[in-house]
Amino acid sequence: MMAAINPIAFHVFNWPVYWYGIIITAAIIIAADLSTKESIKKGFKKDFVWDLLIWALPLAFLGARLYYVIFEWSYYREHLNEVLAIHKGGIAIYGGLLAGMLVAFIFTKKRYASFILFLDIAAPYVLLAQSIGRWGNFVNQEAHGTEVSRQFLEQLHLPEVIIQQMLIDGQYYHPTFLYESLVSVSGVVLLLLIRRYAPIRVGDLVSFYLIWYSTGRFFIEGMRTDSLYIIGDIRASQVVALMLIVVGVLSIVYRYTHKKQYMLYRDVTNPYQLSIL
């Protein structure tokens, strides 16, 4: 029987470096590099994405952590020393996304660039980063679902390393981290195909992103055992997911009833002269 993966990758001067942090960092770098290449094609300055990340990254992590801590305040008010212990997990992607979007809005307006166009550019690669980042949860043995049998996991034709990592305290669990990772990476493929072949308008990609990811997250969240709750059995992430699905659908409806206000994505060459948001 294989042992569980050590969450510590190595030490630097006796300081532990966690796989979780390495995976998240790699996901961010990949997403930023790909976003930069696409943004340059659309007329953004070459350092635009990296300049934005200087502000967005720390505030997104802060937003992700605050979102989690707020909904788990009954625990953290008694363990204030763990509020910033993100190496143990406990960051909520929706908190990070909302904080990051707020920073991006302010940053693009300061640079007189199109916020919506930037979200379109970033959407596939943010989803890719989310897909990669879920493997940090895998290493930490968190974000899993309810109890299942080993036979169930074997029927999914999973590698032994995943099956063993889902063995926690003598019980096997749904690898919901994997389900969400697969939903996300399939969404990346879908968004890139839409961007390449469909006559979409500026704003469509981020709308499709909201609908795709939030739909998958709504159903997967219902399987998890570590959900954050608003009241009673109402899961916070499912409520947020439904809200974002509605936003995504309504934005598409509005965009296609006001076609003249929105350029086709493929026709954009100057993000600093778009009349839309």
VENWOSUL-V360997 format. One record per helix or strand. SS is the DSSP state (a for helix, b for strand). FROM is the first residue (numbers start at 1). LEN is the number of residues. Records with the same first field share a line. If there is no record, write none. Layout:
# VENWOSUL-V360997
SS = FROM-LEN / FROM-LEN
This chain:
# VENWOSUL-V360997
b = 8-5 / 15-4 / 145-1 / 147-2 / 167-2 / 171-3 / 201-1 / 224-1 / 229-3 / 234-2 / 264-1
a = 19-23 / 48-24 / 73-4 / 80-3 / 86-3 / 93-18 / 115-26 / 150-6 / 160-6 / 176-22 / 204-18 / 236-22 / 259-3 / 265-3
